[in-house]
Structures are given as C-alpha cells and as structure tokens.
Amino acid sequence: MLSLLWLSTIPPMFELFTALMLGILEGITEFLPVSSTGHLLIAEHWLGSRSDFFNIVIQAGAILAITFVFRKKVWSLATGLDKYSNRDYVMKLATAFLITAVVGLAVRKANWQLPETIQPIAWALIIGGIWILIAESVAKHLPERENVTWSVAIAVGLAQVVAGVFPGTSRSASTIFLAMLLGLSKRSAAAEFSFLVGIPTMFSASSYACFELFKRGELLHENWLEVSVAFVAAMLTGFAVVKWLLGYIKNHSFAPFAYYRIALGLVLLTWLT
C-alpha cells in the first residue's frame, strides 16, 4: 500500500523533464550576468509556472554549487583570520552582506518591488547590457586593481538590493560591474567578491522565503521528486558554469553578455507588441 501511495506521487515524465530543464536553466543563468529571473519567467511561459518553493530550491542548488567552487577560499578565510588581509576581506564581505540584509528587509517590508512580468524585465535586460558595456569601457582605462575597497563593499551591498527590487537586473551583473566602475578593475577579483557575498546573501534570502512559505502552509503539497531533480540539475550545472566563467574572464571581456542582454530585451519588447 505504501509503495502504491509513493508511486502515485511520482510526476509524469514531462513534468520531470520540465523540472530538469528549469534546474539546468537556473544553474546556467544564476551566475552569468544575464538574469536568471528573466530567463525562468520566459521559460515558464512554455513549460508552465512553478511554485515559489520550487524556484527557491533551484536557487539553493546554484548557491551550493558556488559554495563548493570557492570552498578552498572560504576555508582559507575562515582559518586565516590571524592575517590582516583575511580579516579585512571578511569584514568587507560582512559589511556588504549586512547592508543587503538590513536595507533589503526594509525594502521587502515596504513592498518596493517591480512585478516579475515581461516588460520591466525586458527593460532591465537592455539597461543592464548598456551598464556592462560602460563598465567594461571604464575598467579598460583603469590600472588593474584587485584590492576590494570599503566603497566597493558598500556599493556591492546596495547593488544586491537594487537587483532584488528590479527583476531582470541580475545580481551578478549589478554587483560585478559596479565594483569594476569603482576601481576593482580586475574582472576575476570583482567576480570573486560578488560570488562570495552572494553565498550568505542568497542562503539567507532563500531561508527567509522558505520560512514565510512554511508559516503559510505552502510546503505541504510539493512534489519532492520533481523538486529534487531540479535542485540537483541546478547544482551540477551551476558548478560547471562558474568554473567555466572564472576561466573565461581571465582573457575575455563581459561584452558578449551585454550584447546578448540587449538583443534578448529587444526581442521581448517586440514580442509584447
């Protein structure tokens, strides 16, 4: 009887396939400066919308991937606090995170957020693409720097809030390219700081959102097999994408991502009309 009950909860193969596809899409787009929210919204137009919990879980898979990618860096920082450089870096990570947490919570309570609909996301993609091109142009004329300043840490914390308010902005895009504009001109250093700040930020945001869903009793009707498939897909894909991106930006600019964002935004606006 129990086995029959378990079998009855297994989703149809198409539902498993769409969960797999959405997990892969999240893993690809979460850390590229192209907006995972925008891509998931577009995909759900054809694959069907998912619950808030489903989207939170696949994001958690991507976060776990980046935690594993930077495990040595995280361990080095955690065990090397006797060194000034490590303490300074950790303090700046903590500052960026706390700014995001405090300001972000206030923004959430005030309900300041654009709706996750196609039009604002399309404009955010276009504006973000232009932003990337400007940042690349400015950074090209700056001496290569990899030291994170306090102004960069504060700005990154605020940029994460902006990305939360304006769906389609992309957390990685807003943080990496603001850091580059403020003098952290070495792409790999800007990306690393952005990704490391993202670990506590995204884990905290996901945990808070899950807690709210739990209080409202919205976790009782989830299909856990479907959610698990998407989680694993997001984690494995996210790991591969971050490893690839860190190698790519050593010798390439972010300009192709900018052109892609602008093109996608224009296509979406055309689609709307």
C-alpha positions as CSV (number, residue, x, y, z in Angstrom):
1,M,0.0,0.0,0.0
2,L,2.8,2.4,0.9
3,S,4.6,1.6,-2.3
4,L,1.5,2.4,-4.3
5,L,1.0,5.6,-2.4
6,W,4.6,6.6,-3.2
7,L,4.2,5.8,-6.9
8,S,1.1,7.9,-7.1
9,T,3.2,11.0,-6.1
10,I,5.7,10.5,-8.9
11,P,5.0,13.2,-11.5
12,P,4.5,12.4,-15.2
13,M,7.7,12.2,-17.3
14,F,7.0,15.5,-18.9
15,E,6.8,17.2,-15.5
16,L,10.1,15.7,-14.5
17,F,11.6,16.8,-17.8
18,T,10.4,20.4,-17.4
19,A,11.8,20.4,-13.8
20,L,15.1,19.2,-15.1
21,M,15.2,21.9,-17.8
22,L,14.3,24.6,-15.3
23,G,17.0,23.4,-13.0
24,I,19.6,23.5,-15.8
25,L,18.4,26.9,-16.8
26,E,18.8,28.2,-13.3
27,G,22.3,26.7,-13.0
28,I,23.4,28.4,-16.3
29,T,21.9,31.8,-15.7
30,E,22.2,32.4,-11.9
31,F,25.9,33.4,-12.0
32,L,26.2,34.7,-15.6
33,P,25.3,38.4,-15.9
34,V,22.1,37.7,-17.8
35,S,19.4,37.5,-15.2
36,S,18.1,34.1,-14.0
37,T,14.8,35.6,-13.1
38,G,14.2,36.8,-16.6
39,H,15.1,33.5,-18.2
40,L,13.0,31.5,-15.8
41,L,10.0,33.7,-16.4
42,I,10.4,33.3,-20.2
43,A,10.9,29.5,-19.9
44,E,7.8,29.2,-17.7
45,H,5.7,30.8,-20.4
46,W,6.2,27.5,-22.4
47,L,7.0,25.0,-19.6
48,G,4.4,26.2,-17.1
49,S,4.8,28.2,-13.9
50,R,6.2,26.7,-10.8
51,S,5.7,27.3,-7.1
52,D,7.7,29.9,-5.1
53,F,9.2,27.0,-3.2
54,F,10.4,25.3,-6.4
55,N,12.2,28.5,-7.5
56,I,13.8,28.9,-4.1
57,V,15.1,25.3,-4.1
58,I,16.7,25.5,-7.5
59,Q,18.4,28.7,-6.5
60,A,19.6,26.9,-3.4
61,G,21.1,24.3,-5.7
62,A,23.0,27.0,-7.5
63,I,24.2,28.5,-4.3
64,L,25.5,25.2,-3.1
65,A,27.5,24.9,-6.3
66,I,29.3,28.2,-5.9
67,T,30.0,27.3,-2.2
68,F,31.7,24.2,-3.5
69,V,33.6,26.1,-6.2
70,F,35.0,28.5,-3.6
71,R,35.4,26.0,-0.7
72,K,39.2,26.5,-0.5
73,K,38.9,30.3,-0.5
74,V,36.2,30.1,2.2
75,W,38.2,27.7,4.3
76,S,41.3,29.9,3.9
77,L,39.5,33.0,5.1
78,A,37.8,31.1,8.0
79,T,41.1,29.6,9.3
80,G,43.3,32.5,8.5
81,L,41.8,35.3,10.4
82,D,45.1,35.9,12.2
83,K,46.2,37.6,8.9
84,Y,45.2,41.2,8.4
85,S,44.4,40.7,4.7
86,N,42.0,37.9,5.5
87,R,40.3,39.8,8.4
88,D,40.0,42.9,6.1
89,Y,38.4,40.8,3.3
90,V,36.0,39.1,5.6
91,M,35.0,42.4,7.2
92,K,34.2,43.8,3.8
93,L,32.2,40.7,2.9
94,A,30.3,41.0,6.1
95,T,29.7,44.7,5.5
96,A,28.2,44.1,2.0
97,F,26.0,41.3,3.4
98,L,24.7,43.3,6.3
99,I,23.9,46.3,4.1
100,T,21.9,44.0,1.8
101,A,20.2,42.3,4.8
102,V,19.2,45.5,6.6
103,V,18.2,47.6,3.5
104,G,16.7,44.6,1.7
105,L,14.5,43.6,4.7
106,A,13.3,47.2,4.9
107,V,12.5,47.3,1.2
108,R,10.7,43.9,1.4
109,K,8.6,45.2,4.3
110,A,7.7,48.3,2.3
111,N,6.8,46.1,-0.7
112,W,9.1,48.0,-3.0
113,Q,9.5,45.6,-5.9
114,L,8.5,45.7,-9.6
115,P,6.3,42.8,-10.7
116,E,8.1,39.9,-12.3
117,T,6.5,40.5,-15.7
118,I,8.0,40.6,-19.2
119,Q,8.0,44.3,-19.8
120,P,10.1,45.5,-16.8
121,I,12.4,42.5,-17.2
122,A,13.0,43.4,-20.8
123,W,13.9,46.9,-20.0
124,A,16.2,45.7,-17.1
125,L,17.9,43.4,-19.6
126,I,18.6,46.3,-22.0
127,I,19.7,48.8,-19.4
128,G,21.9,46.1,-17.7
129,G,23.5,45.4,-21.1
130,I,24.4,49.0,-21.6
131,W,25.6,49.1,-18.0
132,I,28.0,46.2,-18.7
133,L,29.4,48.0,-21.8
134,I,30.0,51.2,-19.8
135,A,31.7,49.3,-17.0
136,E,34.0,47.4,-19.4
137,S,34.9,50.7,-21.2
138,V,35.7,52.4,-18.0
139,A,37.7,49.5,-16.5
140,K,39.8,49.2,-19.7
141,H,41.3,52.6,-18.9
142,L,42.0,52.0,-15.3
143,P,45.1,50.3,-13.8
144,E,44.4,46.7,-13.0
145,R,43.4,46.5,-9.3
146,E,42.3,43.5,-7.3
147,N,42.0,45.0,-3.8
148,V,38.5,45.4,-2.6
149,T,37.9,48.9,-1.0
150,W,35.3,49.8,1.5
151,S,33.4,51.8,-1.1
152,V,33.2,48.7,-3.3
153,A,31.9,46.6,-0.4
154,I,29.2,49.2,0.5
155,A,28.2,49.6,-3.2
156,V,28.0,45.8,-3.7
157,G,25.7,45.5,-0.7
158,L,23.4,48.2,-2.1
159,A,23.6,46.7,-5.7
160,Q,22.2,43.4,-4.4
161,V,19.2,45.3,-3.1
162,V,18.7,47.0,-6.4
163,A,18.8,43.6,-8.2
164,G,16.1,42.4,-5.8
165,V,13.8,45.4,-6.5
166,F,14.2,45.3,-10.3
167,P,13.7,41.8,-11.6
168,G,15.9,41.2,-14.7
169,T,18.7,43.3,-13.4
170,S,20.9,40.3,-12.4
171,R,22.6,40.2,-9.0
172,S,25.9,39.2,-10.5
173,A,25.7,41.9,-13.2
174,S,24.8,44.7,-10.8
175,T,27.5,43.8,-8.3
176,I,30.4,42.9,-10.6
177,F,30.1,45.9,-12.8
178,L,29.5,48.4,-10.1
179,A,32.7,47.1,-8.4
180,M,34.5,47.5,-11.7
181,L,33.3,51.1,-12.1
182,L,34.5,51.9,-8.6
183,G,38.1,50.7,-9.3
184,L,38.1,46.9,-8.8
185,S,39.1,46.7,-12.5
186,K,40.4,43.1,-12.5
187,R,37.4,41.1,-13.6
188,S,38.2,37.9,-11.7
189,A,38.6,39.9,-8.4
190,A,35.2,41.6,-9.0
191,A,33.5,38.3,-9.8
192,E,35.0,36.5,-6.9
193,F,33.9,39.2,-4.4
194,S,30.4,39.2,-5.9
195,F,30.1,35.4,-5.8
196,L,31.4,35.2,-2.2
197,V,29.0,37.9,-1.0
198,G,26.3,36.0,-2.8
199,I,26.7,32.9,-0.7
200,P,25.4,34.2,2.7
201,T,23.1,36.7,0.9
202,M,21.3,34.1,-1.2
203,F,21.2,31.4,1.5
204,S,19.7,33.9,3.9
205,A,17.1,35.2,1.4
206,S,16.2,31.6,0.5
207,S,15.9,30.5,4.2
208,Y,13.7,33.6,5.0
209,A,11.4,32.9,2.0
210,C,11.1,29.3,2.9
211,F,10.2,30.2,6.5
212,E,7.4,32.5,5.2
213,L,6.1,29.8,2.9
214,F,6.2,27.3,5.8
215,K,4.2,29.7,8.1
216,R,1.5,29.9,5.4
217,G,1.4,26.1,4.9
218,E,2.5,26.2,1.3
219,L,5.1,23.4,1.6
220,L,2.6,20.6,2.1
221,H,1.7,20.0,-1.5
222,E,5.1,20.0,-3.2
223,N,6.2,17.0,-5.3
224,W,9.6,16.3,-3.7
225,L,10.9,14.1,-6.5
226,E,10.4,16.9,-9.0
227,V,11.9,19.5,-6.7
228,S,14.9,17.2,-6.0
229,V,15.6,16.6,-9.7
230,A,15.6,20.4,-10.4
231,F,17.8,21.0,-7.3
232,V,20.5,18.5,-8.4
233,A,20.4,19.8,-12.0
234,A,20.8,23.4,-10.8
235,M,23.7,22.5,-8.6
236,L,25.7,20.5,-11.2
237,T,25.1,23.0,-14.0
238,G,25.9,25.9,-11.7
239,F,29.2,24.3,-10.7
240,A,30.2,23.8,-14.3
241,V,29.2,27.3,-15.4
242,V,31.0,29.1,-12.6
243,K,34.2,27.1,-13.3
244,W,33.9,28.0,-17.0
245,L,33.2,31.7,-16.3
246,L,36.2,32.1,-14.0
247,G,38.4,30.8,-16.7
248,Y,36.8,32.7,-19.5
249,I,37.1,36.2,-17.9
250,K,40.8,35.8,-17.4
251,N,41.3,36.6,-21.1
252,H,37.9,37.9,-22.3
253,S,35.5,40.8,-21.5
254,F,31.9,40.6,-20.5
255,A,30.8,42.4,-23.7
256,P,29.2,39.3,-25.3
257,F,26.9,39.0,-22.4
258,A,25.9,42.7,-22.8
259,Y,25.0,42.3,-26.4
260,Y,23.0,39.1,-25.6
261,R,21.1,41.0,-22.9
262,I,20.3,43.9,-25.2
263,A,19.2,41.6,-28.0
264,L,17.0,39.5,-25.7
265,G,15.4,42.6,-24.2
266,L,14.6,43.9,-27.6
267,V,13.1,40.6,-28.7
268,L,10.9,40.5,-25.6
269,L,9.7,44.1,-26.2
270,T,8.9,43.2,-29.8
271,W,7.1,40.0,-28.6
272,L,5.0,42.2,-26.2
273,T,3.8,44.4,-29.1
